[in-house]
Amino acid sequence: MQAINPYFSDSHQFAYMTNRRKFLQSSVVGAAALHAACRSEAQSPTAIIRPAVISTWNHGIPANAAAWEILKSGGKAIDAVEAGVRVTESDPTGQSVGVGGRPDMNGNVTLDACIMNEKGDCGSVAYLQNIEHPITVARQVMEETPHVMLVGDGALQFALEKGHPEINLLTEKSKADWEAWMKSERKVLPKINVENHDTIGLVALDSHGDLSGACTTSGAAWKLPGRVGDSPIIGAGLYVDNEVGAATATGWGEAVMRAVGCFLVVELMRQGNTPQRACELTVERVISKNPDWRDIQVGFIALGKNGEYGGYCIQPGFDYAVYRPDIENQLIKSGSRV
């Protein structure tokens, strides 16, 4: 309770307390308004730019091009992200995704993928073998089953029932690399860098203002049989919140999972951070959760509801592709912690 000054008259006491109450109320309102204004400024660029698509690494350039063909004519983001990463899945020269992916210790190419739409619906497959397009299987899991994730033999059986043909994913180049590794010191963890891309993640904003994302990979080369990384894990390798934005990850999946990285990126955007700043803060969180962070690579890209984008990584060497009406499918060098 406010103390009463005995040297004031009753009328002065009333006037003093009334004016003080008004001052405090106006201060609180003013502070709240200032906070809201700062938050709004942090969240909103000068203009809304859409459609937009961003994806990881230089194989994002052809993936973006395929996605853009759908987006530029008013198509849906969910169709664009699937079409985009299917290009990379079919490219035998990319040895970290789909056909031509480097195998596990036993010489088997195993694929992981997930997809998420503007409604929060999601689908995922993991440890899938002999199927060219795991991203399409993941979308079918999302749209045609009550489940989110299918793995291993169950995922393969589902894919075959949906009409996907079985193919041999191991190319002669990847087989030769595996055989050479078998004769070497057999180090399980190769560097994740520009030569060993590891994953394509792609997120898109369509002209209707809806977001979607897709992520697909053959995982780390020479991994232990049965290993699954972050790429098919909703919230780790990919996350979409249509109110805020979308994010996807690349790099050493175990480190991303420990921080639930992509969910964190989007949640930081919800708190008012730009996509760029959200990626930077999430990399710091990954570092705090992984004492071996100097020996690994992790990168994030993010796309806001307004078309603003960002990307950041631990080590130098990560780049990502951006396609918007004002940026014609350019490769951007990411900032890095090191």
N, C-alpha and C positions, 0 to 999 in steps of 0.2 A: 504493500500500500504506500502511496506517495505521502511523505512526511509533510505536516502542516507547519508553516512558518508562523509563530505566535505574534510576530510583529506586523503581519498583514491583517487588514480588516477582512471581514467575511466576503465583501464584494471583490476585494483584491485577490483573496484566496481563490474564489470561483473563476475570476478572469484568468489568473495565472495558470490554474490547472486546465482550463478549457483550451487556452492557447498552446500549452505544452502538448496536450493530447493531439491537437490538430497538427502540430509540428512533427510529432512522432509518426502519425498516420501518413503525412505527406512524404516523410523520409522513406518509409517502408514502400509506399507506392512508387516513389521515384527510383529506389534501388531495384525493385522488381522490373520496372519498365526498362531500366538500363540493362539489366541482365537479359531480358527478353530481346532487346535490340541487338546486343552483342551476339546472342545465340543465333538470331535470325541472320545476322551478317555472316557468321561463320558457316552457316549451312547453305546460304544461297549465293551463287555467282551472279554476275551482272545480268545474265540471260539464261533461259532454259534452252539447251541445245539437244535436239534429238531428230532422228535416231542416232544411236551411238553403239559401238562395239569395241571391246578391248580383249586381248588375249595374250598368253604368255609366249615368250621366245620368238625367234624369227619364223618358225613354222606357223606363227599366228597370222602372218601376212596372207597366205592363200586361204587360211581358215576364215579370216575376216572378210575376204573378198566373197566367199560363198555365202556368209551370213548377210553381207550387205545387199546381195541380190534380192534377198527376201525383205529386208528392212526398208530398202529404198522405195519399194512399191506398196508400202503400208502393211507388210506382213507382220506376223506375231513374233515376239522375241523368242518364244519357246521353239518355234520352227527354225529360227535363225541359228540359235546356239547348237541345235542338233546337226543341222546341215554343215555348219562351220567345222566342228570337230570331226565329223565323218571324213572330211578331206584328209586330215592328218592321220586318222586311223588307217586309211587306205594307202598311205604313202610308204613304200618299202624302204626309202632312203632315211626315214626318221627312225632311229633305233631305240626310242624310248616310248613309243606309242604304237599300238596296233600291229599291223603287218610289218615284219622286220624288227620288232622289238627284241631287245636282248633277253635271253632266257634266264631262268633261275639256275641254281647249282646243278640241277639234274638235266638241264638242257631243254626245259619246257617253257614256252612263252605263255605267261598267264596275264590276263587283262583285268583291270579295275575301272569302273566308270560310275558317275552319278549325274543326275540332272534335276533341276528344280525350277518350277514355274512361278508366276506372279501370285498365285493363290497360296503358295506354301506347300503345294503338292511336290513330292519328290520320289525318285526311284533310283535304285543302285544295284550294281552287280559287282562281285569280287571273285578273284581266282577263277575267272572264266577262261576256258581254253577253246581254240579252234573256231572262234567266231570273229568275223572281220569287224563288226560294228557293235561293240559292247554298249555304246551310248544309246543306240536304238533299242537294245534289249532293256536297258535301264528305263527308258521312257515307257516301254511296254509294261514293265513292272509297275511303274507309277500309275499308268492309266488303266491297266487291265487286271490288276490284282489288288487285294486289300493290304498288301505288304509294301515295305520300303526297300528291303534288301534281299537278294537271293545270291547264294555263293556256290562255288565249286560245281559238283555234278548236278545239283538242283538248278543252278543258273543255266547250265548247258542244256539240260533236258527241257527247260522252259523255252530257251532260244530255238531249239530244234522244233518244238511243237508250234512255235510261231513262224516257222518257215525259213529260218536262217540256215544257210548251207554250212557244213563244216569245211574248213580249209586248213592248210598247213601254214601257220603264221611264221615259222622259222625260215628265214631266207638264208641263202648260202653265205652272205656276208656276216650275219649275226651268228650263224653256226661256226664259221671260221674263227670269229672273235672268242666265242665260248670255248672252242677247242684249244686256242692259244692260252686262254686263262687257265684252263685245266692243267696245262703243262707249266704254269708259272707258280708264283708264290701263293696264288689263290687268296688274295685279299678280298674280303666280302664287299667292302664299300668303295666303289670308284667315285671320283670327284663328280659332283653335280655342277657342271659348268656349261660353257657354250658348245662344247663337243658332245656332252651327255646331257641333253636338255631335261629329261625327266618330266613328263606330263605336258599336256596342253589343257589349260583352263581358259574358258571363254565366257564372258558375260555381256549381255546386250540389253539395251533400252530401245523399245520400239516407238513409233510415232504416236501411239496411243498412250504412252507414258508407263507402259508395263515393262518389268524387268524379268529376266530369266538367266540361268547359267548352266554350264555343262563342264565336266572335267573328266578326262580319260587318259589312261596311261598303261604301259606294260610294267611299270614299277622299276625298282632298283635292279640293275644288272647283277647277276650271280647271287641273288637273294636266297635265303633259306626257303625250301619248298613250303608253301602255305603262307608265306609272309604277305600281308596286306598293309599298304601304307595309308596315307590320309586321303588319297584321291576319291575313293568311293564313300567316304564318311561325311555325311551331311553335318555341317558346322565346323568341320576341320578343313577339308580340301575345297569346300564350296558352301556358300550360304547366300540366300536371297531373301530380302525383306522388302516387299513392294512399297512400303511406306518410306523407306530410307535409301536403300541401295543394295549392291551385290558385291561379293568378293570371291576370289579364288586364289589358290596357292600353288606353289611349285617348290621343288627341292626335297630335302630329307624329311619324309613323311612322319617319322617318329617324333621329330621335333615339333612339327606343326600340330600333331595330335595332342601333345602334352599341354599346349596352350589353347586348344580348341580355336585355332587361329582365325578362320574366316568368320565365324560367329562373332569373335571379338572385334574384328575390323568393322563389321556392320554395326555392332553395338556402340562402338566408339563414334561412328558416324551419327548414330541416333542421338548421342550426347552433344552433338554440335561440331565435331571435328570434320574437317574436309576429308575427302578420300585419301589424299596424300598424307595428311597428318595421321589419320587412322592407321594406315599401313606402317608408318614409322613407329608409332607407339606399339603396334602389335609385334613388330620385329624386336623391340626392346623386351617385350614380355617373353617372346620365344627365347631370347638370350638368357633371361633370368631363370628360365625353366630348364636350360640345357647347358651344363658346365662345359661341354665339349664344343660350344658354339663356334669357336675359331676354326674348327676342322670340318664344318658342314656349310651348306648353302640352303637358305630358305628365302623365298620371295613371295610377296603378295601384290596383287593388283585389285583395284576397287573402282566401281562406277556408281556415281550418285544418281538419285532420282531426277536430278536436273541436268544430267549429262556431263557433270564434272568427273574427272578421273584422277587416279594417282597410282604410283607403284613404288616399292621399296624392298630392299633385300639386305642380307647380312654381308656377303662378300661381293666385290666388283664382278661384273661379267653378265649380269642378268639384264635382258631387255624385253620389252613388250610392245605389241602392235596396237595402234589406235586408229579407228576409222569413224569420222563424224562428218557432217556436211562441210565443216571448216578445216578438216584434217583428212587428207586422202590417203588413208592406209599407210601410216608412217611407223617405222620402228623407232622406239624411244629407249634410250639408255637409262636404266633405273639408277637412282641414287642408292648408295649403300652405307651400311654402318661402318665398315672397315675402309 
